[in-house]
């Protein structure tokens, strides 16, 4: 659309606040903007001579203009952000984040269960979050479960079912993790009290819980129940340590959102800290791609709106490093010069600096996300260098692991289009091999993998990488031959030392250029199967060691052993645990048996 063409339409554009939408000739939405005065703002695109190259290109593509009138600038701002998020127009800032984040849900039911979910359902349940880090929220849930007994079962605990004695308490009750509401051993009122304590911890407010625990501790002490009093004393200490660990500023700071931004080329990085009662309850850094050379003063309000909406922020105060046009009138904007809030802003800036340094480190290791075109080009390079019939869009890599002939395992990782496809990873417990025999182990796992692939009619990979030299490759080929897959798949062995590639029947190896992108991808696949296999082997070895040690203790059954394994992971860690902690986990009598036996192991 030219300036002359727009002049014919300009009088139809209102002089009120609102949003405007630009469409190209194919009726595709290419830009959304907001304005206090729609006519002035839209006219500026066609009459101004100060535009950059990108904006000039946008104007050339405008074929149709639509606008929506709203009551005020705040409504225009919110509607603009909503439309950008929904439609992601070509020339608007692109938020490079398509993840879904977990919630903590308190289920709407009698004696509510509490668990993590990524699906928010409108069923009357209470949802907290979402949370930027699955790991951190799991830590919070783990901490809560350690100090607040809640049920984990899915039993329908109606009053009728409980009164009719339909259920029996499970191991969680005997371990002290649940008070047994299924048998009527805990009232709904007492359970709801636990739920309120849980909410306080999620919100970063542990003071009421500490007060309640102190009251209970004193009651037990007065009744001469010193062991029970000691348990609550330890809970109080741990809660105080938890509070100290998460409190970064004065608790009087209240509930605030903190944002900082750094620009690098056509990218901008924005960090968000959500603070409640002086506790950082969430931190997230996002990447935004500039499309029209937007300034940081234009980018930051957009990022703030998107992040606050994504993480359901209820804070009415925002801390930022510079002045911006943020029209939400119920939000207080603060640019601190000193004090605790200035420290929070500096902490946010440190987080965004760290995020960028991590990206640069990944680039140095060539682990950064490549474009689809770059990745396909590397796969074409592998096809050429390895003389493959097809481009290896689907690659699988095998490795096996054992320690002194024990707990032998195998691992397979899968890469599709040059990226890990973790849902297709597979672990193998070696079944047919006794002692150390890497060749036989490789033969077994390759056979089991592709026998199942054939039975389930799954697609075969174009390339299989066997981690090892000629011996492992020959063993894998025996299985491929048995399954009738010779000629249908290409196998290559990757020697561990010089990173040479071996093909069956070849006397000489193939050595790719050390710095080539093709070898870097093959190396990355090899490193991933190592990591995956070693992790599996380590976990199995630890589990075997602790179960073997515990199963030899008279009076300790499988369930108790599994509970201890789940909590402490190894005999070494278990031996460091004090008697009170053991009593809390498995009960007094069993704890004394385990504690005494561990002194002799």
Residue pairs with C-beta under 8 A, 6 or more apart in sequence:
1 46
1 59
1 62
1 63
1 65
2 46
3 46
3 47
6 42
6 43
6 46
7 46
9 65
10 39
10 42
10 43
13 38
13 39
13 42
13 43
13 65
13 67
14 38
14 39
14 67
14 69
15 37
15 38
15 39
15 40
16 37
16 38
16 69
17 34
17 35
17 36
17 37
17 38
17 69
17 70
17 71
17 72
17 73
17 75
17 76
18 34
18 35
18 38
18 67
18 68
18 69
18 70
18 76
19 32
19 33
19 34
19 35
19 67
19 68
19 70
19 76
19 79
19 80
19 83
20 32
20 33
20 34
20 35
20 38
20 41
20 42
20 65
20 66
20 67
21 29
21 31
21 32
21 65
21 66
21 67
21 68
21 83
22 29
22 30
22 31
22 32
22 58
22 61
22 62
22 64
22 65
22 89
22 91
23 29
23 30
23 62
23 63
23 64
23 65
23 66
24 30
24 61
24 62
24 63
25 61
25 63
27 63
27 64
28 90
29 87
29 89
30 58
30 61
30 62
30 89
30 90
30 91
31 58
31 62
31 89
31 90
31 91
31 92
32 80
32 83
32 84
32 87
32 89
32 92
33 41
33 80
34 73
34 76
34 77
34 79
34 80
35 41
35 42
35 76
36 73
36 76
38 67
38 69
42 65
42 67
45 51
45 55
45 58
45 59
45 62
46 59
51 59
52 292
52 293
54 91
54 291
54 292
54 293
55 292
55 293
58 91
58 292
68 79
70 76
70 79
72 327
73 327
74 327
74 328
74 329
76 327
77 301
77 305
77 326
77 327
77 328
78 305
78 328
81 302
81 305
81 306
81 309
84 92
84 93
84 302
85 95
85 306
85 309
88 94
90 291
91 291
91 292
92 291
93 288
93 289
93 290
93 291
93 294
93 299
93 302
94 288
94 289
94 291
95 286
95 287
95 288
95 303
95 306
96 286
96 287
96 288
96 289
97 286
97 287
100 118
100 130
101 118
101 129
101 130
101 131
101 132
101 310
101 311
102 116
102 117
102 118
102 129
102 130
102 131
102 134
102 137
103 116
103 117
103 118
103 120
103 127
103 128
103 129
103 130
103 131
104 114
104 115
104 116
104 127
104 128
104 129
104 131
104 137
104 140
104 141
104 202
105 114
105 115
105 116
105 117
105 120
105 125
105 126
105 127
105 128
106 112
106 113
106 114
106 125
106 126
106 127
106 128
106 195
106 198
106 199
107 113
107 114
107 115
107 125
108 123
108 124
108 125
108 126
109 157
110 157
110 158
110 159
110 188
111 151
111 157
111 181
111 186
111 188
111 191
112 125
112 191
112 195
113 150
113 151
113 152
113 153
113 154
114 141
114 144
114 150
114 195
114 198
115 141
115 152
116 134
116 137
116 138
116 141
120 127
128 199
128 202
129 137
129 311
129 312
130 310
130 311
130 312
131 137
131 282
131 311
132 282
132 283
132 284
132 311
133 283
140 201
140 202
143 201
143 242
144 150
144 198
144 201
144 202
145 177
146 238
147 209
147 235
147 238
147 239
148 194
148 197
148 198
148 201
149 176
149 177
149 178
149 179
149 194
150 177
150 178
150 191
150 194
150 195
150 198
151 157
151 172
151 178
151 181
151 182
152 172
152 177
152 178
153 170
153 172
153 182
155 161
155 167
155 182
157 167
157 181
157 182
161 167
162 181
162 182
162 183
162 184
163 184
165 183
167 182
167 183
168 182
168 183
169 178
169 180
169 182
169 183
169 185
170 178
171 559
171 563
172 178
173 179
173 180
173 185
174 586
174 587
175 563
175 585
175 586
175 587
176 584
176 585
176 587
179 185
179 186
179 190
179 191
180 186
181 187
181 188
181 191
197 208
197 209
197 212
200 206
200 207
200 208
200 209
201 209
203 276
203 277
203 281
204 246
204 276
204 277
204 278
204 279
204 281
205 276
205 277
206 239
206 240
206 242
206 243
207 243
209 239
210 236
210 239
210 240
210 243
213 232
213 235
213 236
213 239
214 232
214 236
216 232
217 229
217 232
217 233
217 236
218 229
220 226
220 228
220 229
220 232
221 229
227 580
227 583
230 580
231 580
231 583
231 584
234 580
243 279
246 279
246 280
246 281
247 278
247 279
248 275
248 278
248 279
248 280
248 343
248 344
248 347
249 275
249 278
249 340
249 341
249 343
249 344
250 278
250 340
251 277
251 278
251 279
252 278
253 275
253 277
253 278
253 340
253 341
253 344
254 275
254 277
254 278
254 317
255 275
255 276
255 277
255 314
255 315
255 316
255 317
256 275
256 315
256 317
256 318
256 319
256 334
256 341
256 344
257 272
257 273
257 274
257 275
257 304
257 308
257 313
257 315
257 317
257 318
257 319
258 272
258 273
258 274
258 275
258 318
258 319
258 320
258 344
258 345
258 347
258 348
259 270
259 271
259 272
259 273
259 300
259 303
259 304
259 307
259 318
259 319
259 320
259 321
259 348
260 270
260 271
260 320
260 321
260 345
260 348
260 349
260 351
260 352
261 268
261 269
261 270
261 271
261 296
261 299
261 300
261 303
261 321
261 352
262 268
262 269
262 349
262 352
262 353
262 356
263 269
263 296
263 299
264 356
266 289
266 290
266 293
267 287
267 288
267 289
267 290
268 287
268 288
268 290
268 296
268 299
268 303
269 285
269 286
269 287
269 288
269 352
269 355
269 356
270 285
270 286
270 288
270 299
270 300
270 303
270 304
270 307
270 352
271 283
271 284
271 285
271 348
271 349
271 351
271 352
271 355
272 282
272 283
272 284
272 285
272 286
272 303
272 307
272 311
272 348
273 280
273 282
273 283
273 344
273 347
273 348
273 351
274 280
274 281
274 282
274 283
274 311
274 313
274 315
275 281
275 315
275 344
280 347
282 311
283 351
284 307
284 311
285 351
285 352
285 355
286 303
286 306
286 307
288 299
288 302
288 303
290 299
296 322
297 322
297 323
297 324
297 325
300 320
300 324
301 324
301 325
301 326
304 318
304 320
304 326
307 313
308 315
316 330
316 331
316 332
317 331
317 332
317 334
318 326
318 331
318 332
318 333
318 334
319 334
319 335
319 336
319 341
319 344
319 345
319 348
320 333
320 334
320 335
320 345
321 335
321 345
321 349
322 335
323 333
323 335
324 333
326 333
334 341
336 342
336 344
336 345
359 368
362 368
366 517
366 520
366 524
367 524
370 378
370 418
372 417
375 417
375 418
375 419
376 391
376 417
376 418
377 517
378 418
378 517
378 518
378 521
379 391
379 392
379 393
379 417
379 418
379 521
380 391
381 516
381 517
381 518
382 388
382 392
382 463
382 518
382 521
382 522
383 390
383 391
383 392
385 510
385 512
385 516
385 518
386 392
386 463
386 490
386 492
386 501
386 510
388 462
388 463
388 490
389 462
389 490
390 462
391 462
392 461
392 462
392 463
392 490
393 416
393 417
393 462
394 414
394 415
394 416
394 459
394 460
394 461
394 462
394 463
395 414
395 415
395 416
395 461
395 462
395 463
395 464
395 465
395 525
396 412
396 413
396 414
396 415
396 449
396 461
396 463
396 464
396 465
397 412
397 413
397 415
397 464
397 465
397 466
397 467
397 525
397 526
397 528
397 529
398 410
398 411
398 412
398 442
398 445
398 446
398 449
398 464
398 465
398 466
398 467
398 476
398 529
399 410
399 411
399 467
399 468
399 526
399 529
399 530
399 533
400 408
400 409
400 410
400 411
400 428
400 430
400 438
400 441
400 442
400 445
400 533
401 408
401 409
401 410
401 411
401 533
401 534
401 536
401 537
402 408
402 409
402 430
402 436
402 438
402 441
402 537
403 537
403 541
404 436
405 435
405 436
406 541
406 544
407 537
407 540
407 541
407 544
408 429
408 430
408 433
408 436
408 441
409 427
409 428
409 429
409 430
409 533
409 536
409 537
409 540
410 427
410 428
410 430
410 441
410 442
410 444
410 445
410 533
411 425
411 426
411 427
411 428
411 529
411 532
411 533
411 536
412 425
412 426
412 428
412 445
412 449
412 529
413 420
413 425
413 525
413 528
413 529
413 532
414 420
414 421
414 424
414 425
414 461
415 421
415 525
415 528
416 424
418 521
420 528
425 532
426 449
427 532
427 533
427 536
428 444
428 445
428 448
428 449
429 540
430 441
430 444
430 445
431 444
432 440
432 444
433 440
433 441
433 444
438 468
438 471
438 472
439 471
439 472
439 474
439 475
440 475
442 466
442 468
442 472
442 475
442 476
443 475
443 476
443 478
443 479
444 479
446 464
446 466
446 475
446 476
446 479
446 480
447 479
447 482
447 483
450 460
450 479
450 480
450 483
450 485
451 483
452 458
453 460
454 483
454 485
460 485
460 488
460 489
461 489
462 489
462 490
463 489
463 490
463 492
464 476
464 489
464 490
464 491
464 492
465 492
465 493
465 494
465 522
465 525
465 526
466 472
466 473
466 476
466 491
466 492
466 493
466 494
467 494
467 496
467 526
467 529
467 530
468 493
468 494
468 495
468 496
469 493
469 495
469 496
469 502
470 493
470 502
472 493
473 491
473 492
473 493
473 502
473 504
474 504
476 491
476 493
477 486
477 491
477 504
480 486
480 489
480 491
491 503
491 504
492 501
492 502
492 503
493 501
493 502
493 503
494 500
494 501
494 502
494 522
494 526
495 501
495 502
495 509
498 509
498 511
499 511
499 512
499 519
499 522
499 523
500 509
500 510
500 511
501 509
501 510
501 511
501 512
501 522
502 509
502 510
503 510
512 518
512 519
512 522
513 519
542 569
542 570
543 565
545 570
545 571
546 561
546 564
546 565
546 568
546 569
546 570
546 571
546 574
547 561
547 562
547 565
549 571
549 601
550 556
550 560
550 561
550 564
550 565
550 594
551 558
551 561
553 593
553 594
553 597
554 593
555 590
555 593
556 590
556 593
556 594
556 597
560 586
560 590
560 594
563 585
563 586
564 574
564 585
564 586
564 594
567 585
568 574
568 577
571 598
571 601
574 594
574 598
575 598
575 601
579 591
579 592
579 595
582 590
582 591
582 594
582 595
583 591
585 591
586 594
